[in-house]
Amino acid sequence: MSSPDIFDRSLRSIRRDRMLADFAAHDFLYRAMLDELLDRLGDVQRDLPEALVIGCPDGSARAALEAMGKRVACIDPGFRAARASDGVQGDEDALPFADNSFDLVIACGTLDSVNDLPGALILMRRVLRPDGLMLAAFTGAGSLPRLRAALMAGEGDRPGQHIHPQVDVRSAGDLLSRAGFAMPVADGETLTIRYGDLLRLMHDLRGMGAGNVLTARPPALRRDALIAAARHFADAADPDGRTAEQMAIVYLSGWKPDSSQAAPARRGSATVSLAEALKGKAG
């Protein structure tokens, strides 16, 4: 018997599509993640000609990979988002691709709201060819502390769950290993974004498709609770009147096992650097 979905798949798709009209005005987080993934891909000493992009709210990932000479397929949880990149609509934990179809999988900005993250990672490994590479980025634990505190202050003793559960770097690394990736690496960075008011932050989250899509969503904030939350957010502002919010990004990389790869180091020995892991085998 399967467990119930944490995230509302239909609403997630709708939110992905709704963000398209003005996504360019709110794409800074997606852009930061994609740029970092492409930088890491640039360190790889392999051709990896057949690529799959998971999460394609615009054509930038496809264009960047095609400029590297790769043949690219795209999939997105949103129907219109997928169509905008000449891709297919689908969820990461139900990838509609055959095993051993791609040399490279890049998942940018969606794994924080997939229902079965372990299953999604396993499927990403399965669609890779042996010695294929997976690179992923998503927001993780430690994101939105100011928003979380403001909402709790606004709603008092019985706050609703307005922010998604978040995965930390250590747990993400464990999931990579359990999914069967060779040379798994998980690391992270924190971006700071400064806002003049709470409503602007919430507007940005909606504009990037990062609103609440939990199946068990609380009611919308009452007006008095929103006013109290906005006041709490403003009270945390720096002298210039702007409040610093944080987005913690988790980065993942792993290779599909292949007999040509070097034997893994003993667990905990930390002898493989991120740069070395990305190189894979030479040639």
ZAVEX-194517 format. One record per residue (C-alpha): chain; residue number from 1; x negated, y, z; residue in three letters. Coordinates in steps of 0.25 Angstrom, whole numbers, plus 5000, padded with zeros to 4 digits. Layout:
BEGIN
+-------+-----+------+------+------+------+
| kette |  nr |   xx |   yy |   zz | rest |
+-------+-----+------+------+------+------+
|     A | NUM |    X |    Y |    Z |  ALA |
...
+-------+-----+------+------+------+------+
// end
This chain:
BEGIN
+-------+-----+------+------+------+------+
| kette |  nr |   xx |   yy |   zz | rest |
+-------+-----+------+------+------+------+
|     A |   1 | 5000 | 5000 | 5000 |  MET |
|     A |   2 | 4994 | 5013 | 4996 |  SER |
|     A |   3 | 4993 | 5025 | 5005 |  SER |
|     A |   4 | 5002 | 5037 | 5003 |  PRO |
|     A |   5 | 4995 | 5049 | 4995 |  ASP |
|     A |   6 | 4989 | 5060 | 5003 |  ILE |
|     A |   7 | 4990 | 5069 | 4992 |  PHE |
|     A |   8 | 5002 | 5072 | 4983 |  ASP |
|     A |   9 | 4997 | 5068 | 4969 |  ARG |
|     A |  10 | 5008 | 5075 | 4962 |  SER |
|     A |  11 | 5006 | 5088 | 4969 |  LEU |
|     A |  12 | 4991 | 5087 | 4967 |  ARG |
|     A |  13 | 4993 | 5086 | 4952 |  SER |
|     A |  14 | 5003 | 5098 | 4952 |  ILE |
|     A |  15 | 4993 | 5106 | 4960 |  ARG |
|     A |  16 | 4982 | 5103 | 4951 |  ARG |
|     A |  17 | 4990 | 5108 | 4939 |  ASP |
|     A |  18 | 4996 | 5120 | 4946 |  ARG |
|     A |  19 | 4982 | 5125 | 4948 |  MET |
|     A |  20 | 4978 | 5125 | 4934 |  LEU |
|     A |  21 | 4984 | 5139 | 4930 |  ALA |
|     A |  22 | 4975 | 5147 | 4939 |  ASP |
|     A |  23 | 4964 | 5137 | 4942 |  PHE |
|     A |  24 | 4952 | 5145 | 4937 |  ALA |
|     A |  25 | 4955 | 5155 | 4948 |  ALA |
|     A |  26 | 4954 | 5145 | 4959 |  HIS |
|     A |  27 | 4943 | 5135 | 4953 |  ASP |
|     A |  28 | 4931 | 5139 | 4961 |  PHE |
|     A |  29 | 4931 | 5126 | 4970 |  LEU |
|     A |  30 | 4933 | 5117 | 4958 |  TYR |
|     A |  31 | 4922 | 5125 | 4950 |  ARG |
|     A |  32 | 4912 | 5124 | 4962 |  ALA |
|     A |  33 | 4915 | 5108 | 4963 |  MET |
|     A |  34 | 4914 | 5106 | 4948 |  LEU |
|     A |  35 | 4901 | 5114 | 4946 |  ASP |
|     A |  36 | 4895 | 5106 | 4958 |  GLU |
|     A |  37 | 4899 | 5093 | 4951 |  LEU |
|     A |  38 | 4893 | 5097 | 4938 |  LEU |
|     A |  39 | 4880 | 5102 | 4944 |  ASP |
|     A |  40 | 4879 | 5088 | 4951 |  ARG |
|     A |  41 | 4882 | 5081 | 4938 |  LEU |
|     A |  42 | 4871 | 5090 | 4931 |  GLY |
|     A |  43 | 4861 | 5082 | 4941 |  ASP |
|     A |  44 | 4865 | 5069 | 4935 |  VAL |
|     A |  45 | 4855 | 5062 | 4926 |  GLN |
|     A |  46 | 4866 | 5055 | 4918 |  ARG |
|     A |  47 | 4875 | 5058 | 4906 |  ASP |
|     A |  48 | 4888 | 5053 | 4912 |  LEU |
|     A |  49 | 4895 | 5055 | 4898 |  PRO |
|     A |  50 | 4910 | 5051 | 4902 |  GLU |
|     A |  51 | 4915 | 5060 | 4913 |  ALA |
|     A |  52 | 4928 | 5061 | 4921 |  LEU |
|     A |  53 | 4933 | 5074 | 4928 |  VAL |
|     A |  54 | 4943 | 5072 | 4940 |  ILE |
|     A |  55 | 4949 | 5086 | 4943 |  GLY |
|     A |  56 | 4949 | 5095 | 4930 |  CYS |
|     A |  57 | 4958 | 5107 | 4933 |  PRO |
|     A |  58 | 4951 | 5114 | 4922 |  ASP |
|     A |  59 | 4942 | 5110 | 4910 |  GLY |
|     A |  60 | 4929 | 5114 | 4917 |  SER |
|     A |  61 | 4924 | 5100 | 4921 |  ALA |
|     A |  62 | 4927 | 5094 | 4908 |  ARG |
|     A |  63 | 4920 | 5106 | 4901 |  ALA |
|     A |  64 | 4907 | 5105 | 4909 |  ALA |
|     A |  65 | 4906 | 5090 | 4908 |  LEU |
|     A |  66 | 4909 | 5090 | 4893 |  GLU |
|     A |  67 | 4898 | 5101 | 4892 |  ALA |
|     A |  68 | 4889 | 5090 | 4898 |  MET |
|     A |  69 | 4892 | 5081 | 4886 |  GLY |
|     A |  70 | 4902 | 5072 | 4894 |  LYS |
|     A |  71 | 4915 | 5066 | 4890 |  ARG |
|     A |  72 | 4925 | 5070 | 4900 |  VAL |
|     A |  73 | 4939 | 5065 | 4905 |  ALA |
|     A |  74 | 4947 | 5073 | 4916 |  CYS |
|     A |  75 | 4957 | 5069 | 4926 |  ILE |
|     A |  76 | 4965 | 5078 | 4936 |  ASP |
|     A |  77 | 4976 | 5076 | 4946 |  PRO |
|     A |  78 | 4984 | 5087 | 4939 |  GLY |
|     A |  79 | 4991 | 5084 | 4925 |  PHE |
|     A |  80 | 4988 | 5098 | 4920 |  ARG |
|     A |  81 | 4975 | 5099 | 4926 |  ALA |
|     A |  82 | 4971 | 5086 | 4919 |  ALA |
|     A |  83 | 4977 | 5091 | 4905 |  ARG |
|     A |  84 | 4969 | 5104 | 4906 |  ALA |
|     A |  85 | 4956 | 5096 | 4905 |  SER |
|     A |  86 | 4961 | 5086 | 4895 |  ASP |
|     A |  87 | 4962 | 5076 | 4906 |  GLY |
|     A |  88 | 4971 | 5066 | 4913 |  VAL |
|     A |  89 | 4979 | 5068 | 4926 |  GLN |
|     A |  90 | 4977 | 5058 | 4937 |  GLY |
|     A |  91 | 4972 | 5056 | 4951 |  ASP |
|     A |  92 | 4958 | 5053 | 4956 |  GLU |
|     A |  93 | 4963 | 5040 | 4963 |  ASP |
|     A |  94 | 4970 | 5035 | 4951 |  ALA |
|     A |  95 | 4960 | 5038 | 4939 |  LEU |
|     A |  96 | 4966 | 5033 | 4926 |  PRO |
|     A |  97 | 4952 | 5029 | 4920 |  PHE |
|     A |  98 | 4946 | 5016 | 4918 |  ALA |
|     A |  99 | 4934 | 5011 | 4926 |  ASP |
|     A | 100 | 4920 | 5015 | 4920 |  ASN |
|     A | 101 | 4926 | 5026 | 4911 |  SER |
|     A | 102 | 4916 | 5038 | 4915 |  PHE |
|     A | 103 | 4902 | 5041 | 4919 |  ASP |
|     A | 104 | 4906 | 5053 | 4927 |  LEU |
|     A | 105 | 4917 | 5057 | 4936 |  VAL |
|     A | 106 | 4918 | 5071 | 4941 |  ILE |
|     A | 107 | 4930 | 5074 | 4951 |  ALA |
|     A | 108 | 4931 | 5089 | 4955 |  CYS |
|     A | 109 | 4940 | 5094 | 4965 |  GLY |
|     A | 110 | 4951 | 5084 | 4967 |  THR |
|     A | 111 | 4947 | 5073 | 4976 |  LEU |
|     A | 112 | 4951 | 5080 | 4988 |  ASP |
|     A | 113 | 4965 | 5078 | 4985 |  SER |
|     A | 114 | 4965 | 5063 | 4979 |  VAL |
|     A | 115 | 4973 | 5053 | 4987 |  ASN |
|     A | 116 | 4963 | 5042 | 4986 |  ASP |
|     A | 117 | 4949 | 5048 | 4986 |  LEU |
|     A | 118 | 4942 | 5034 | 4989 |  PRO |
|     A | 119 | 4950 | 5028 | 4977 |  GLY |
|     A | 120 | 4947 | 5040 | 4968 |  ALA |
|     A | 121 | 4933 | 5038 | 4971 |  LEU |
|     A | 122 | 4933 | 5024 | 4967 |  ILE |
|     A | 123 | 4941 | 5027 | 4954 |  LEU |
|     A | 124 | 4931 | 5037 | 4951 |  MET |
|     A | 125 | 4920 | 5027 | 4952 |  ARG |
|     A | 126 | 4927 | 5017 | 4944 |  ARG |
|     A | 127 | 4930 | 5026 | 4932 |  VAL |
|     A | 128 | 4915 | 5029 | 4932 |  LEU |
|     A | 129 | 4905 | 5020 | 4924 |  ARG |
|     A | 130 | 4894 | 5013 | 4931 |  PRO |
|     A | 131 | 4883 | 5024 | 4935 |  ASP |
|     A | 132 | 4894 | 5035 | 4933 |  GLY |
|     A | 133 | 4895 | 5047 | 4942 |  LEU |
|     A | 134 | 4906 | 5053 | 4950 |  MET |
|     A | 135 | 4905 | 5067 | 4955 |  LEU |
|     A | 136 | 4916 | 5074 | 4964 |  ALA |
|     A | 137 | 4919 | 5086 | 4972 |  ALA |
|     A | 138 | 4931 | 5090 | 4980 |  PHE |
|     A | 139 | 4935 | 5098 | 4993 |  THR |
|     A | 140 | 4932 | 5091 | 5006 |  GLY |
|     A | 141 | 4932 | 5092 | 5021 |  ALA |
|     A | 142 | 4929 | 5105 | 5026 |  GLY |
|     A | 143 | 4937 | 5113 | 5015 |  SER |
|     A | 144 | 4946 | 5124 | 5019 |  LEU |
|     A | 145 | 4943 | 5126 | 5034 |  PRO |
|     A | 146 | 4949 | 5140 | 5034 |  ARG |
|     A | 147 | 4962 | 5136 | 5027 |  LEU |
|     A | 148 | 4964 | 5124 | 5036 |  ARG |
|     A | 149 | 4962 | 5133 | 5049 |  ALA |
|     A | 150 | 4971 | 5144 | 5044 |  ALA |
|     A | 151 | 4982 | 5134 | 5040 |  LEU |
|     A | 152 | 4981 | 5127 | 5054 |  MET |
|     A | 153 | 4981 | 5141 | 5061 |  ALA |
|     A | 154 | 4993 | 5145 | 5053 |  GLY |
|     A | 155 | 5002 | 5133 | 5055 |  GLU |
|     A | 156 | 4998 | 5131 | 5070 |  GLY |
|     A | 157 | 4999 | 5118 | 5078 |  ASP |
|     A | 158 | 5005 | 5110 | 5066 |  ARG |
|     A | 159 | 4997 | 5113 | 5054 |  PRO |
|     A | 160 | 5000 | 5106 | 5041 |  GLY |
|     A | 161 | 4990 | 5099 | 5032 |  GLN |
|     A | 162 | 4988 | 5109 | 5021 |  HIS |
|     A | 163 | 4974 | 5105 | 5018 |  ILE |
|     A | 164 | 4970 | 5091 | 5012 |  HIS |
|     A | 165 | 4962 | 5081 | 5020 |  PRO |
|     A | 166 | 4947 | 5083 | 5016 |  GLN |
|     A | 167 | 4936 | 5073 | 5013 |  VAL |
|     A | 168 | 4922 | 5076 | 5019 |  ASP |
|     A | 169 | 4909 | 5073 | 5012 |  VAL |
|     A | 170 | 4905 | 5061 | 5020 |  ARG |
|     A | 171 | 4919 | 5054 | 5018 |  SER |
|     A | 172 | 4918 | 5057 | 5003 |  ALA |
|     A | 173 | 4904 | 5051 | 5002 |  GLY |
|     A | 174 | 4909 | 5038 | 5009 |  ASP |
|     A | 175 | 4921 | 5038 | 4999 |  LEU |
|     A | 176 | 4911 | 5038 | 4988 |  LEU |
|     A | 177 | 4903 | 5026 | 4993 |  SER |
|     A | 178 | 4916 | 5018 | 4996 |  ARG |
|     A | 179 | 4921 | 5021 | 4982 |  ALA |
|     A | 180 | 4908 | 5014 | 4977 |  GLY |
|     A | 181 | 4900 | 5025 | 4971 |  PHE |
|     A | 182 | 4885 | 5024 | 4971 |  ALA |
|     A | 183 | 4876 | 5035 | 4976 |  MET |
|     A | 184 | 4888 | 5042 | 4982 |  PRO |
|     A | 185 | 4885 | 5057 | 4987 |  VAL |
|     A | 186 | 4895 | 5066 | 4994 |  ALA |
|     A | 187 | 4891 | 5080 | 4998 |  ASP |
|     A | 188 | 4898 | 5094 | 4999 |  GLY |
|     A | 189 | 4898 | 5109 | 4999 |  GLU |
|     A | 190 | 4906 | 5119 | 5005 |  THR |
|     A | 191 | 4911 | 5131 | 4997 |  LEU |
|     A | 192 | 4916 | 5144 | 5005 |  THR |
|     A | 193 | 4927 | 5153 | 4998 |  ILE |
|     A | 194 | 4931 | 5166 | 5005 |  ARG |
|     A | 195 | 4945 | 5170 | 5005 |  TYR |
|     A | 196 | 4952 | 5183 | 5008 |  GLY |
|     A | 197 | 4965 | 5176 | 5013 |  ASP |
|     A | 198 | 4971 | 5163 | 5015 |  LEU |
|     A | 199 | 4981 | 5164 | 5003 |  LEU |
|     A | 200 | 4969 | 5166 | 4993 |  ARG |
|     A | 201 | 4963 | 5153 | 4998 |  LEU |
|     A | 202 | 4976 | 5145 | 4997 |  MET |
|     A | 203 | 4978 | 5151 | 4983 |  HIS |
|     A | 204 | 4965 | 5146 | 4979 |  ASP |
|     A | 205 | 4968 | 5132 | 4984 |  LEU |
|     A | 206 | 4981 | 5132 | 4976 |  ARG |
|     A | 207 | 4974 | 5137 | 4964 |  GLY |
|     A | 208 | 4963 | 5126 | 4964 |  MET |
|     A | 209 | 4974 | 5115 | 4967 |  GLY |
|     A | 210 | 4970 | 5113 | 4981 |  ALA |
|     A | 211 | 4983 | 5114 | 4988 |  GLY |
|     A | 212 | 4989 | 5104 | 4997 |  ASN |
|     A | 213 | 4993 | 5092 | 4990 |  VAL |
|     A | 214 | 4995 | 5082 | 5002 |  LEU |
|     A | 215 | 5007 | 5073 | 5001 |  THR |
|     A | 216 | 5011 | 5077 | 5015 |  ALA |
|     A | 217 | 5010 | 5092 | 5014 |  ARG |
|     A | 218 | 5014 | 5101 | 5025 |  PRO |
|     A | 219 | 5025 | 5112 | 5022 |  PRO |
|     A | 220 | 5020 | 5125 | 5016 |  ALA |
|     A | 221 | 5014 | 5135 | 5026 |  LEU |
|     A | 222 | 5024 | 5144 | 5033 |  ARG |
|     A | 223 | 5022 | 5159 | 5030 |  ARG |
|     A | 224 | 5018 | 5161 | 5045 |  ASP |
|     A | 225 | 5008 | 5150 | 5045 |  ALA |
|     A | 226 | 5002 | 5155 | 5032 |  LEU |
|     A | 227 | 5001 | 5169 | 5038 |  ILE |
|     A | 228 | 4994 | 5163 | 5050 |  ALA |
|     A | 229 | 4985 | 5155 | 5042 |  ALA |
|     A | 230 | 4981 | 5167 | 5033 |  ALA |
|     A | 231 | 4978 | 5175 | 5046 |  ARG |
|     A | 232 | 4969 | 5164 | 5051 |  HIS |
|     A | 233 | 4962 | 5163 | 5038 |  PHE |
|     A | 234 | 4960 | 5178 | 5038 |  ALA |
|     A | 235 | 4954 | 5178 | 5052 |  ASP |
|     A | 236 | 4943 | 5169 | 5047 |  ALA |
|     A | 237 | 4938 | 5179 | 5037 |  ALA |
|     A | 238 | 4924 | 5185 | 5036 |  ASP |
|     A | 239 | 4922 | 5200 | 5038 |  PRO |
|     A | 240 | 4925 | 5202 | 5023 |  ASP |
|     A | 241 | 4939 | 5196 | 5025 |  GLY |
|     A | 242 | 4937 | 5183 | 5018 |  ARG |
|     A | 243 | 4938 | 5169 | 5024 |  THR |
|     A | 244 | 4928 | 5159 | 5020 |  ALA |
|     A | 245 | 4935 | 5145 | 5016 |  GLU |
|     A | 246 | 4927 | 5133 | 5013 |  GLN |
|     A | 247 | 4929 | 5122 | 5003 |  MET |
|     A | 248 | 4920 | 5109 | 5006 |  ALA |
|     A | 249 | 4917 | 5102 | 4993 |  ILE |
|     A | 250 | 4913 | 5087 | 4993 |  VAL |
|     A | 251 | 4905 | 5082 | 4981 |  TYR |
|     A | 252 | 4904 | 5067 | 4978 |  LEU |
|     A | 253 | 4895 | 5059 | 4968 |  SER |
|     A | 254 | 4893 | 5045 | 4966 |  GLY |
|     A | 255 | 4889 | 5035 | 4955 |  TRP |
|     A | 256 | 4897 | 5023 | 4950 |  LYS |
|     A | 257 | 4888 | 5011 | 4954 |  PRO |
|     A | 258 | 4879 | 5005 | 4943 |  ASP |
|     A | 259 | 4868 | 4995 | 4944 |  SER |
|     A | 260 | 4858 | 5005 | 4938 |  SER |
|     A | 261 | 4859 | 5014 | 4950 |  GLN |
|     A | 262 | 4849 | 5014 | 4962 |  ALA |
|     A | 263 | 4853 | 5006 | 4974 |  ALA |
|     A | 264 | 4859 | 5015 | 4984 |  PRO |
|     A | 265 | 4852 | 5019 | 4997 |  ALA |
|     A | 266 | 4855 | 5014 | 5010 |  ARG |
|     A | 267 | 4868 | 5021 | 5016 |  ARG |
|     A | 268 | 4864 | 5033 | 5024 |  GLY |
|     A | 269 | 4849 | 5034 | 5018 |  SER |
|     A | 270 | 4853 | 5047 | 5010 |  ALA |
|     A | 271 | 4842 | 5044 | 5000 |  THR |
|     A | 272 | 4850 | 5048 | 4988 |  VAL |
|     A | 273 | 4852 | 5063 | 4986 |  SER |
|     A | 274 | 4863 | 5069 | 4978 |  LEU |
|     A | 275 | 4854 | 5073 | 4966 |  ALA |
|     A | 276 | 4849 | 5059 | 4965 |  GLU |
|     A | 277 | 4863 | 5053 | 4967 |  ALA |
|     A | 278 | 4868 | 5061 | 4955 |  LEU |
|     A | 279 | 4857 | 5057 | 4946 |  LYS |
|     A | 280 | 4861 | 5042 | 4946 |  GLY |
|     A | 281 | 4852 | 5034 | 4937 |  LYS |
|     A | 282 | 4843 | 5041 | 4927 |  ALA |
|     A | 283 | 4846 | 5040 | 4913 |  GLY |
+-------+-----+------+------+------+------+
// end
